Amino acid sequence: MSNPYSTLGVAKNATTDTIKRAYKEKAKEHHPDRGGDANKFAEISNAYDTLKDPNKRAYYDQTGSTNQQHRQQGFTGFEDIFAQMFRQNQQRKAEARINISISLKDSLAGGKRIIGVQTPQGTSNVEIDIPRGIVHGESVRFSKAAPGNMDLVVNFRIQGDPQWQRNGLDMHTEKDVDFWTLIIGGDIAVTDVLGKKYDVRIPPRTNPGVTIRLGSAGVFRDRHNPGDIFVKIKASMPQSIPEEVINTIKKYQQ
């Protein structure tokens, strides 16, 4: 394990409150739901787990290690090392890994899917249950789902969408609104990636470039609060403008 003090960016004599604040900042910055790196987030969580516990912190300060198992049970020699290495090697062999590409819609909806898994015995079809709100680059382990009763580790790659962009649990899009609605106000319809429609009120005298927020309408993910939808307004000029309207505008400008 790397130095937990360096990981959190705190001094060795940092107080508990300082460590807690540093952890919150680092965790927020690197959280996978906000586009952060899952491995870095795990490293930050492990560092905080060590430093928040007085006993674990004292042990690390004395030994430079976070593994207290040998202190508690005693070190019994090279046989234990080789046995542990053998078990880890066997565990790696007892799993199948695969990368799959799914649409943004499928990543938000989740649900069951049949995928082909290549093994030494050939290709087998396996049913998996995609977690709702899965993140690009995230890996999920499905216990004993692969042929031969092996674990299946699936790495998900999320395809881009021409109209929507995901940022953590938030979704962003742009919407063309006609010139008249921007002036006098009105309602527009926004349909999200999953096909759900929202009626959005455009206030009178709305400027192009304004962003409207739809609270709790973004990405849903287990054990997380839902994100938001952000709609950036773009102006759409009418194809034709009646002459009397043009004259009225000219009079107003004068």
Steps between C-alpha positions, in 0.01 A plus 500: 500500500623855426564748777151593631620844611625579149183357346281739699753786481532547877791521742590210727389701804168602341197504727201272452289790373768599247519144372122480471480827302780388267327169441170667410670733250702220338203261491278761337769581242567138401157336550416272202149646482659838424728360233789417733730199495362202695849377599601842633172524692567159658852611597359813667238295689765252622723785616216656698406161646854473635534852640154539654559199728745584784623140526556458125667840480733423790593166346576662165710772668706231674540248220422681173247226423123472521498120527451409865434134431859390558521697826187327628565147376875484464708439190545129433752509216525469124238225481229753587623736230497233231159374613356849476654553155354167385152591624513839325616338176220243516246774566614691191468185292147440631354804329419611148537861385327679214455855370162596359371819337150620581296806405449794732133401521583146614748633758230721653220243489700193602334163465574150376708424191638189335872521418746255349789392723810340346655217701748224413197279434351749250247783508204478734200732538467646849224717644612797712305770680649841414485731805295814439722806456818303422804726444729494195803283580339339805548127556238279663555148633221249444553209736513156333335639185761375252523144364663254737352679801761775466449862600442737208656847511344738247654836411242739357576752224225758449440626147461872436167662418455783246252693716592419859815515713536343841695664783492285811131458578398808300387508137555794265330588171418797278157604375404728210225743601328729252556872518141583597496263797821655630334842486151432636564173688334162461540128550735263319531121516825327593531123454781330692715207389250246634207663318343676797349838409523817710307823454744787547379855559691771312462836679438814291812681376723195536848551355663237275765307691300479823507157666187359663529232770258211541558377853536126573434413135853383417677168556354255752748269672449269796595651837541846344276804475390555139679762294350792307432584135647826369348646181694774322269725299592589141314754286323386185406777260166466314510424128280797420394811691185694402569848367279661762705338776821633348348850481388477862851399608648790304261743669596357839869549425436864413 
